Amino acid sequence: VQLVESGGGLVQSGGSLRLSCTVSGVFGFYAMGWYRQAPGQARDLVAWIPSIGSSNYTDSVKGRFTISIDLARDTVYLQMNSLKPEDTAVYYCFVNLHISSTTPDAWGQGTMVTVSS
């Protein structure tokens, strides 16, 4: 299983970025999503979406971030709007292969998002 991320970068407060993550080496999956890890902090769940069903978000990003999935491309996107300095972190894509997975089955390499004030 391999996940390849793209789309991180430097943006000013209030700006937008779009992250992408493509999974390969699998025949279907249950869900994909994103965690983030700020310096000195734990890795926290940001958003996730099942292959069939509704998206889910942590409270701090609701109304600002939108997660979507393109099953034809095995790709998940995270559209991040109204970015704040506290969104600065390394963002990691993940995949859960089965509904019974309690932790991510595979991770992307991480992409840095920096929001300047």
C-alpha atoms as a printed R data frame, in Angstrom:
    type eleno elety resid chain resno       x      y      z
1   ATOM     1    CA   VAL     A     1   0.000  0.000  0.000
2   ATOM     2    CA   GLN     A     2   1.370  3.404 -0.929
3   ATOM     3    CA   LEU     A     3  -0.016  6.894 -0.356
4   ATOM     4    CA   VAL     A     4   1.434  9.898 -2.158
5   ATOM     5    CA   GLU     A     5   0.534 13.385 -0.985
6   ATOM     6    CA   SER     A     6   0.880 16.778 -2.618
7   ATOM     7    CA   GLY     A     7  -0.280 20.334 -2.172
8   ATOM     8    CA   GLY     A     8   1.333 21.690  0.970
9   ATOM     9    CA   GLY     A     9   3.110 25.035  1.148
10  ATOM    10    CA   LEU     A    10   3.270 28.494  2.656
11  ATOM    11    CA   VAL     A    11   0.183 30.697  2.732
12  ATOM    12    CA   GLN     A    12  -0.878 33.848  4.546
13  ATOM    13    CA   SER     A    13  -3.556 33.804  7.218
14  ATOM    14    CA   GLY     A    14  -6.973 33.736  5.570
15  ATOM    15    CA   GLY     A    15  -5.659 31.994  2.485
16  ATOM    16    CA   SER     A    16  -6.423 28.592  0.992
17  ATOM    17    CA   LEU     A    17  -4.605 25.403  0.090
18  ATOM    18    CA   ARG     A    18  -5.711 22.083 -1.370
19  ATOM    19    CA   LEU     A    19  -4.049 18.843 -0.384
20  ATOM    20    CA   SER     A    20  -4.278 15.672 -2.468
21  ATOM    21    CA   CYS     A    21  -3.467 12.070 -1.602
22  ATOM    22    CA   THR     A    22  -3.579  9.083 -3.932
23  ATOM    23    CA   VAL     A    23  -3.552  5.486 -2.687
24  ATOM    24    CA   SER     A    24  -2.200  2.581 -4.731
25  ATOM    25    CA   GLY     A    25  -1.662 -1.124 -4.186
26  ATOM    26    CA   VAL     A    26  -5.128 -1.770 -2.785
27  ATOM    27    CA   PHE     A    27  -8.365 -3.255 -4.082
28  ATOM    28    CA   GLY     A    28 -10.811 -0.960 -2.398
29  ATOM    29    CA   PHE     A    29 -10.742  0.601  1.043
30  ATOM    30    CA   TYR     A    30 -13.105  1.632  3.805
31  ATOM    31    CA   ALA     A    31 -12.042  5.249  4.382
32  ATOM    32    CA   MET     A    32  -9.352  7.838  3.830
33  ATOM    33    CA   GLY     A    33  -8.533 11.009  5.672
34  ATOM    34    CA   TRP     A    34  -6.012 13.385  7.156
35  ATOM    35    CA   TYR     A    35  -4.166 13.818 10.437
36  ATOM    36    CA   ARG     A    36  -1.887 16.715 11.293
37  ATOM    37    CA   GLN     A    37   1.026 17.138 13.655
38  ATOM    38    CA   ALA     A    38   2.291 20.517 14.820
39  ATOM    39    CA   PRO     A    39   5.821 20.834 16.266
40  ATOM    40    CA   GLY     A    40   5.969 19.282 19.718
41  ATOM    41    CA   GLN     A    41   2.375 18.117 19.518
42  ATOM    42    CA   ALA     A    42   0.633 14.793 19.065
43  ATOM    43    CA   ARG     A    43  -0.729 13.711 15.711
44  ATOM    44    CA   ASP     A    44  -4.425 14.620 15.630
45  ATOM    45    CA   LEU     A    45  -7.250 13.566 13.335
46  ATOM    46    CA   VAL     A    46  -8.458 16.406 11.105
47  ATOM    47    CA   ALA     A    47 -11.016 14.867  8.777
48  ATOM    48    CA   TRP     A    48 -11.986 11.550  7.274
49  ATOM    49    CA   ILE     A    49 -14.429 10.247  4.718
50  ATOM    50    CA   PRO     A    50 -15.652  6.708  4.020
51  ATOM    51    CA   SER     A    51 -15.800  5.442  0.442
52  ATOM    52    CA   ILE     A    52 -19.559  5.450  0.918
53  ATOM    53    CA   GLY     A    53 -20.993  7.864  3.483
54  ATOM    54    CA   SER     A    54 -20.590 11.261  5.057
55  ATOM    55    CA   SER     A    55 -17.466 13.215  5.880
56  ATOM    56    CA   ASN     A    56 -16.314 13.890  9.429
57  ATOM    57    CA   TYR     A    57 -14.293 16.782 10.869
58  ATOM    58    CA   THR     A    58 -12.635 17.825 14.062
59  ATOM    59    CA   ASP     A    59 -14.390 20.841 15.555
60  ATOM    60    CA   SER     A    60 -11.561 23.299 14.922
61  ATOM    61    CA   VAL     A    61 -11.816 22.940 11.133
62  ATOM    62    CA   LYS     A    62 -15.572 22.638 10.647
63  ATOM    63    CA   GLY     A    63 -16.842 25.240  8.209
64  ATOM    64    CA   ARG     A    64 -13.327 25.924  6.887
65  ATOM    65    CA   PHE     A    65 -12.055 22.570  5.577
66  ATOM    66    CA   THR     A    66 -13.782 20.249  3.119
67  ATOM    67    CA   ILE     A    67 -12.747 16.666  2.507
68  ATOM    68    CA   SER     A    68 -13.779 14.886 -0.660
69  ATOM    69    CA   ILE     A    69 -12.974 11.644 -2.421
70  ATOM    70    CA   ASP     A    70 -12.650 10.612 -6.050
71  ATOM    71    CA   LEU     A    71 -13.082  6.842 -6.123
72  ATOM    72    CA   ALA     A    72 -12.200  6.624 -9.817
73  ATOM    73    CA   ARG     A    73  -8.775  8.058 -8.979
74  ATOM    74    CA   ASP     A    74  -8.423  6.564 -5.475
75  ATOM    75    CA   THR     A    75  -7.680 10.103 -4.339
76  ATOM    76    CA   VAL     A    76  -8.770 12.106 -1.325
77  ATOM    77    CA   TYR     A    77  -8.647 15.890 -1.220
78  ATOM    78    CA   LEU     A    78  -8.606 18.379  1.623
79  ATOM    79    CA   GLN     A    79  -9.676 21.880  0.647
80  ATOM    80    CA   MET     A    80  -8.532 24.242  3.381
81  ATOM    81    CA   ASN     A    81  -9.994 27.755  3.432
82  ATOM    82    CA   SER     A    82  -9.715 30.618  5.913
83  ATOM    83    CA   LEU     A    83  -6.439 29.192  7.135
84  ATOM    84    CA   LYS     A    84  -5.107 30.275 10.512
85  ATOM    85    CA   PRO     A    85  -1.578 30.190 11.944
86  ATOM    86    CA   GLU     A    86  -2.715 27.422 14.289
87  ATOM    87    CA   ASP     A    87  -3.348 25.221 11.229
88  ATOM    88    CA   THR     A    88   0.418 25.105 10.685
89  ATOM    89    CA   ALA     A    89   1.479 21.460 10.832
90  ATOM    90    CA   VAL     A    90   2.634 18.480  8.841
91  ATOM    91    CA   TYR     A    91  -0.461 16.909  7.294
92  ATOM    92    CA   TYR     A    92  -0.521 13.134  6.902
93  ATOM    93    CA   CYS     A    93  -2.916 11.258  4.677
94  ATOM    94    CA   PHE     A    94  -4.085  7.831  5.840
95  ATOM    95    CA   VAL     A    95  -6.184  4.915  4.644
96  ATOM    96    CA   ASN     A    96  -8.301  2.443  6.594
97  ATOM    97    CA   LEU     A    97  -8.692 -0.682  4.523
98  ATOM    98    CA   HIS     A    98 -11.466 -2.234  6.593
99  ATOM    99    CA   ILE     A    99 -14.340 -0.982  8.726
100 ATOM   100    CA   SER     A   100 -12.763 -2.917 11.605
101 ATOM   101    CA   SER     A   101  -9.492 -0.958 11.391
102 ATOM   102    CA   THR     A   102  -9.021  0.892 14.673
103 ATOM   103    CA   THR     A   103  -5.873  2.681 13.516
104 ATOM   104    CA   PRO     A   104  -4.739  3.731 10.039
105 ATOM   105    CA   ASP     A   105  -3.483  0.864  7.904
106 ATOM   106    CA   ALA     A   106  -1.051  3.061  5.977
107 ATOM   107    CA   TRP     A   107   0.259  6.625  6.004
108 ATOM   108    CA   GLY     A   108   1.428  9.138  3.462
109 ATOM   109    CA   GLN     A   109   4.843 10.763  3.727
110 ATOM   110    CA   GLY     A   110   3.450 14.017  5.118
111 ATOM   111    CA   THR     A   111   3.230 17.465  3.586
112 ATOM   112    CA   MET     A   112   4.046 20.700  5.399
113 ATOM   113    CA   VAL     A   113   1.459 23.452  5.665
114 ATOM   114    CA   THR     A   114   2.680 26.780  7.017
115 ATOM   115    CA   VAL     A   115   0.274 29.648  7.667
116 ATOM   116    CA   SER     A   116   1.876 33.006  8.341
117 ATOM   117    CA   SER     A   117   0.150 35.694 10.383
